[in-house]
Amino acid sequence: MSNSLIVQAIRERRKLQFIYHGKMRLVDPHVFGVSTKNHEVILSWQTGGSSSKPHDLPNWRMFETHEIHGLQMTNINFVPQSQHHNPFHSDIHTTYAAV
């Protein structure tokens, strides 16, 4: 796992692609930090790929970085989702990078 790749994707507003719980995810990373459960997490607006609730995309998702595999930064830029309520933001107590 490359923390610097996550930070770079947030700074450059570029989508990330990875495998999480056996499913490919395409996300707009908004916050990288530590959750209240003391796990490093990426708070993201998931726009594509698979999900346990595929009818519920796009939507906010929080991914624990230790469960991410095959992390890649794409060449696709994104616009931050400021108009959508983010229900997970209060679950992050330390922020390393944010849009």
Backbone as a printed PyTorch tensor [residue, N CA C, xyz], in Angstrom:
tensor([[[  0.8560,  -1.1790,   0.0000],
         [  0.0000,   0.0000,   0.0000],
         [  0.8940,   1.2320,   0.0000]],

        [[  0.5940,   2.1530,  -0.8820],
         [  1.4010,   3.3630,  -0.9820],
         [  0.6090,   4.5650,  -0.4760]],

        [[  0.9470,   4.9960,   0.7360],
         [  0.2760,   6.1720,   1.2920],
         [  0.5290,   7.4050,   0.4320]],

        [[  1.7400,   7.5020,  -0.1430],
         [  2.0530,   8.6690,  -0.9700],
         [  1.2000,   8.6990,  -2.2290]],

        [[  0.8260,   7.5330,  -2.7670],
         [ -0.0430,   7.4690,  -3.9340],
         [ -1.4460,   7.9810,  -3.5960]],

        [[ -1.9240,   7.6560,  -2.4110],
         [ -3.2440,   8.1280,  -1.9670],
         [ -3.2200,   9.6420,  -1.8150]],

        [[ -2.2010,  10.1630,  -1.1740],
         [ -2.0700,  11.6130,  -0.9820],
         [ -1.9730,  12.3200,  -2.3320]],

        [[ -1.1860,  11.7690,  -3.2480],
         [ -1.0520,  12.3590,  -4.5770],
         [ -2.3930,  12.3790,  -5.3110]],

        [[ -3.1430,  11.2820,  -5.2370],
         [ -4.4420,  11.2270,  -5.9040],
         [ -5.3940,  12.2840,  -5.3490]],

        [[ -5.3740,  12.4930,  -4.0430],
         [ -6.2310,  13.5190,  -3.4360],
         [ -5.7950,  14.9070,  -3.9000]],

        [[ -4.5190,  15.1780,  -3.8570],
         [ -4.0070,  16.5020,  -4.2630],
         [ -4.2920,  16.8010,  -5.7250]],

        [[ -4.1490,  15.7770,  -6.5840],
         [ -4.3450,  15.9670,  -8.0190],
         [ -5.7780,  15.7030,  -8.4700]],

        [[ -6.6460,  15.3610,  -7.5090],
         [ -8.0610,  15.0800,  -7.8100],
         [ -8.1830,  13.9920,  -8.8830]],

        [[ -7.4850,  12.8490,  -8.6440],
         [ -7.5090,  11.7390,  -9.5900],
         [ -8.1400,  10.5130,  -8.9500]],

        [[ -8.9340,   9.8080,  -9.7190],
         [ -9.6220,   8.6210,  -9.2350],
         [ -8.6280,   7.5220,  -8.8830]],

        [[ -9.0060,   6.7210,  -7.8860],
         [ -8.2570,   5.5330,  -7.5150],
         [ -9.0550,   4.3030,  -7.9030]],

        [[ -8.3260,   3.2330,  -8.2210],
         [ -8.9430,   1.9440,  -8.5110],
         [ -8.2410,   0.9080,  -7.6530]],

        [[ -9.0150,  -0.0080,  -7.0420],
         [ -8.4260,  -1.0420,  -6.2020],
         [ -9.4360,  -2.1530,  -5.9560]],

        [[ -8.9390,  -3.2300,  -5.3610],
         [ -9.7790,  -4.3570,  -4.9510],
         [-10.0070,  -4.2330,  -3.4480]],

        [[-11.2630,  -4.3380,  -3.0350],
         [-11.6290,  -4.2550,  -1.6190],
         [-12.6950,  -5.3040,  -1.3610]],

        [[-12.4220,  -6.1960,  -0.4290],
         [-13.3220,  -7.3100,  -0.1270],
         [-13.7050,  -8.0810,  -1.3860]],

        [[-12.7070,  -8.2880,  -2.2510],
         [-12.9040,  -9.0890,  -3.4470],
         [-13.6060,  -8.3970,  -4.6000]],

        [[-13.8860,  -7.1070,  -4.4680],
         [-14.5900,  -6.3680,  -5.5120],
         [-13.7410,  -5.1940,  -5.9950]],

        [[-13.7430,  -4.9870,  -7.3130],
         [-13.0330,  -3.8350,  -7.8760],
         [-13.8400,  -2.5730,  -7.5710]],

        [[-13.1470,  -1.5360,  -7.1330],
         [-13.7800,  -0.2530,  -6.8000],
         [-13.1210,   0.8600,  -7.6060]],

        [[-13.9110,   1.8180,  -8.0400],
         [-13.4200,   3.0440,  -8.6650],
         [-13.9590,   4.1840,  -7.8250]],

        [[-13.0410,   4.9810,  -7.2480],
         [-13.4680,   5.9750,  -6.2600],
         [-12.8120,   7.3270,  -6.4830]],

        [[-13.4890,   8.3560,  -5.9820],
         [-12.9520,   9.7100,  -5.8850],
         [-12.4990,   9.8830,  -4.4320]],

        [[-11.1950,   9.8020,  -4.1450],
         [-10.7350,   9.9040,  -2.7580],
         [-10.8620,  11.3400,  -2.2460]],

        [[-11.5080,  11.5090,  -1.1080],
         [-11.7210,  12.8410,  -0.5520],
         [-10.9250,  13.0960,   0.7200]],

        [[-10.7820,  12.0640,   1.5700],
         [-10.0480,  12.2200,   2.8300],
         [ -9.2400,  10.9480,   3.0770]],

        [[ -7.9890,  11.1310,   3.4740],
         [ -7.1340,  10.0260,   3.8960],
         [ -6.7050,  10.3290,   5.3170]],

        [[ -6.9560,   9.3900,   6.2190],
         [ -6.6030,   9.6370,   7.6090],
         [ -6.7890,   8.4160,   8.4790]],

        [[ -7.0050,   8.6520,   9.7670],
         [ -7.1700,   7.5840,  10.7450],
         [ -8.5870,   7.6690,  11.3110]],

        [[ -9.2580,   6.5250,  11.3100],
         [-10.6360,   6.4750,  11.8070],
         [-10.6610,   6.4340,  13.3310]],

        [[-11.8350,   6.6080,  13.8790],
         [-12.0110,   6.5200,  15.3240],
         [-11.7580,   5.0990,  15.8230]],

        [[-11.6880,   4.1210,  14.8990],
         [-11.3270,   2.7390,  15.2500],
         [ -9.8150,   2.5040,  15.0970]],

        [[ -9.0750,   3.5890,  14.8590],
         [ -7.6130,   3.5680,  14.7120],
         [ -7.1170,   2.7610,  13.5150]],

        [[ -7.8590,   2.8150,  12.4120],
         [ -7.4290,   2.2280,  11.1480],
         [ -7.2030,   3.3590,  10.1600]],

        [[ -6.1540,   3.2540,   9.3310],
         [ -6.0160,   4.2080,   8.2370],
         [ -7.1340,   3.9360,   7.2400]],

        [[ -7.7730,   5.0130,   6.7810],
         [ -8.9270,   4.8810,   5.9030],
         [ -8.8640,   5.9030,   4.7730]],

        [[ -9.5630,   5.5720,   3.6920],
         [ -9.7960,   6.5210,   2.6090],
         [-11.2970,   6.7280,   2.5490]],

        [[-11.7190,   7.9500,   2.7820],
         [-13.1300,   8.3050,   2.6440],
         [-13.3250,   8.7340,   1.2010]],

        [[-14.2140,   8.0350,   0.4920],
         [-14.3320,   8.2160,  -0.9480],
         [-15.7690,   8.2580,  -1.4130]],

        [[-15.9450,   8.8860,  -2.5680],
         [-17.2030,   8.8710,  -3.2920],
         [-17.0260,   7.7740,  -4.3400]],

        [[-17.6440,   6.5970,  -4.1110],
         [-17.4830,   5.4840,  -5.0420],
         [-18.3950,   5.7000,  -6.2340]],

        [[-17.7810,   5.7250,  -7.4200],
         [-18.5220,   6.0040,  -8.6530],
         [-18.6660,   4.7980,  -9.5570]],

        [[-17.8370,   3.7890,  -9.3520],
         [-17.8880,   2.6490, -10.2520],
         [-17.3050,   1.4090,  -9.6270]],

        [[-17.3110,   0.3610, -10.4330],
         [-16.8530,  -0.9200,  -9.9410],
         [-18.0010,  -1.6590,  -9.2920]],

        [[-17.6670,  -2.5420,  -8.3770],
         [-18.6680,  -3.3640,  -7.7010],
         [-18.8590,  -2.9050,  -6.2660]],

        [[-19.9630,  -3.3370,  -5.7090],
         [-20.2820,  -3.0040,  -4.3270],
         [-21.2450,  -4.0500,  -3.8010]],

        [[-21.2890,  -4.2070,  -2.4860],
         [-22.2870,  -5.1130,  -1.9060],
         [-23.6860,  -4.5420,  -2.0990]],

        [[-23.7700,  -3.2380,  -2.3770],
         [-25.0370,  -2.5660,  -2.6680],
         [-24.8980,  -1.8370,  -4.0080]],

        [[-24.8130,  -2.5860,  -5.1340],
         [-24.5470,  -1.9520,  -6.4300],
         [-25.6190,  -0.9580,  -6.8740]],

        [[-26.8360,  -1.1330,  -6.4070],
         [-27.9090,  -0.1880,  -6.7510],
         [-27.7510,   1.1390,  -6.0150]],

        [[-26.8050,   1.1730,  -5.0770],
         [-26.6030,   2.3470,  -4.2320],
         [-25.3470,   3.1280,  -4.6440]],

        [[-24.9950,   3.0830,  -5.9320],
         [-23.8370,   3.8320,  -6.4280],
         [-24.3080,   4.9210,  -7.3810]],

        [[-23.6610,   6.0570,  -7.3880],
         [-22.5260,   6.4290,  -6.5420],
         [-22.9720,   6.7370,  -5.1140]],

        [[-22.0140,   6.6000,  -4.1890],
         [-22.3070,   6.8840,  -2.7920],
         [-20.9990,   6.9510,  -2.0060]],

        [[-21.0860,   7.4870,  -0.7840],
         [-19.9280,   7.5680,   0.0990],
         [-19.5850,   6.1960,   0.6290]],

        [[-18.2880,   5.9170,   0.6770],
         [-17.7750,   4.6780,   1.2550],
         [-16.4820,   4.9990,   1.9960]],

        [[-16.2470,   4.2630,   3.0940],
         [-14.9880,   4.4010,   3.8100],
         [-14.2710,   3.0550,   3.7110]],

        [[-13.0250,   3.0920,   3.2430],
         [-12.2470,   1.8860,   3.0080],
         [-11.0420,   1.8620,   3.9370]],

        [[-10.8710,   0.7630,   4.6800],
         [ -9.6970,   0.5880,   5.5300],
         [ -8.5280,   0.1860,   4.6270]],

        [[ -7.4420,   0.9240,   4.7000],
         [ -6.3510,   0.7250,   3.7530],
         [ -5.6870,  -0.6430,   3.8700]],

        [[ -5.6970,  -1.2590,   5.0350],
         [ -5.0650,  -2.5760,   5.1760],
         [ -5.8260,  -3.6700,   4.4320]],

        [[ -7.0370,  -3.3590,   3.9670],
         [ -7.8380,  -4.3270,   3.2120],
         [ -7.8790,  -4.0080,   1.7160]],

        [[ -7.1200,  -2.9950,   1.2930],
         [ -7.0520,  -2.6060,  -0.1220],
         [ -5.9240,  -3.3640,  -0.8080]],

        [[ -6.2010,  -3.8760,  -2.0020],
         [ -5.2030,  -4.5920,  -2.7970],
         [ -5.1860,  -4.0180,  -4.2090]],

        [[ -4.0130,  -4.0180,  -4.8160],
         [ -3.8940,  -3.5930,  -6.2080],
         [ -4.2060,  -2.1250,  -6.4400]],

        [[ -3.8200,  -1.2770,  -5.5040],
         [ -4.1100,   0.1590,  -5.6070],
         [ -3.4430,   0.7800,  -6.8320]],

        [[ -4.2310,   1.5160,  -7.6210],
         [ -3.7170,   2.2320,  -8.7890],
         [ -4.3650,   3.6020,  -8.8640]],

        [[ -3.5660,   4.5940,  -9.2020],
         [ -4.1080,   5.9150,  -9.4770],
         [ -4.4030,   5.9660, -10.9730]],

        [[ -5.5890,   6.4210, -11.3380],
         [ -5.9570,   6.5010, -12.7460],
         [ -5.5790,   7.8690, -13.3110]],

        [[ -5.7830,   8.0430, -14.5950],
         [ -5.5760,   9.3430, -15.2490],
         [ -6.8770,  10.1310, -15.3140]],

        [[ -7.8980,   9.6710, -14.6170],
         [ -9.2230,  10.3080, -14.6460],
         [ -9.3370,  11.2780, -13.4790]],

        [[ -9.6040,  12.5360, -13.7910],
         [ -9.8140,  13.5400, -12.7430],
         [-11.2590,  13.5200, -12.2590]],

        [[-11.4650,  14.0340, -11.0490],
         [-12.8200,  14.1340, -10.4960],
         [-13.0350,  15.5100,  -9.8860]],

        [[-14.3050,  15.8420,  -9.7380],
         [-14.7080,  17.0850,  -9.0730],
         [-15.1940,  16.6960,  -7.6760]],

        [[-14.6680,  17.3070,  -6.6060],
         [-15.0890,  16.9640,  -5.2470],
         [-16.6010,  17.0930,  -5.0530]],

        [[-17.1390,  16.2020,  -4.2400],
         [-18.5790,  16.1280,  -3.9850],
         [-18.9700,  17.0030,  -2.7990]],

        [[-18.9150,  18.2960,  -2.9650],
         [-19.2420,  19.1990,  -1.8570],
         [-20.7390,  19.3180,  -1.6160]],

        [[-21.5600,  19.0150,  -2.6130],
         [-23.0020,  19.1830,  -2.4520],
         [-23.6670,  17.9920,  -1.7750]],

        [[-22.9570,  16.8710,  -1.6410],
         [-23.5440,  15.6760,  -1.0320],
         [-23.1140,  15.5680,   0.4250]],

        [[-24.0660,  15.2430,   1.2920],
         [-23.7660,  15.0560,   2.7070],
         [-22.8610,  13.8350,   2.8840]],

        [[-21.8250,  13.9760,   3.6530],
         [-20.8830,  12.8980,   3.8970],
         [-21.1210,  12.3480,   5.3060]],

        [[-21.7550,  11.1750,   5.4180],
         [-22.0990,  10.6520,   6.7400],
         [-20.9330,  10.1000,   7.5440]],

        [[-19.7580,   9.9230,   6.9150],
         [-18.6350,   9.2850,   7.5920],
         [-17.5750,  10.2560,   8.0940]],

        [[-17.6630,  11.5280,   7.7400],
         [-16.5850,  12.4560,   8.0640],
         [-16.2670,  12.5010,   9.5610]],

        [[-17.2590,  12.4010,  10.4160],
         [-17.0200,  12.4540,  11.8550],
         [-16.3380,  11.1850,  12.3720]],

        [[-16.2310,  10.1480,  11.5430],
         [-15.5620,   8.9070,  11.9290],
         [-14.0480,   8.9750,  11.7300]],

        [[-13.5380,  10.1190,  11.2850],
         [-12.1030,  10.2960,  11.0720],
         [-11.5780,  11.3080,  12.0870]],

        [[-10.6070,  10.8650,  12.9130],
         [-10.0940,  11.7830,  13.9360],
         [ -8.7600,  12.4260,  13.5610]],

        [[ -8.0240,  11.8490,  12.6070],
         [ -6.7740,  12.4350,  12.1420],
         [ -6.7930,  12.4470,  10.6210]],

        [[ -6.4930,  13.5890,  10.0270],
         [ -6.5080,  13.7170,   8.5680],
         [ -5.1010,  13.9260,   8.0580]],

        [[ -4.6800,  13.0880,   7.1000],
         [ -3.3850,  13.2520,   6.4190],
         [ -3.5140,  14.1200,   5.1750]],

        [[ -4.6190,  13.9460,   4.4540],
         [ -4.8530,  14.7150,   3.2170],
         [ -6.3530,  14.7710,   2.9890]],

        [[ -6.7990,  15.8930,   2.4000],
         [ -8.2270,  16.0540,   2.0900],
         [ -8.3750,  17.0160,   0.9140]],

        [[ -9.4690,  16.8430,   0.1570],
         [ -9.7270,  17.7590,  -0.9520],
         [-10.1350,  19.1050,  -0.4200]]])
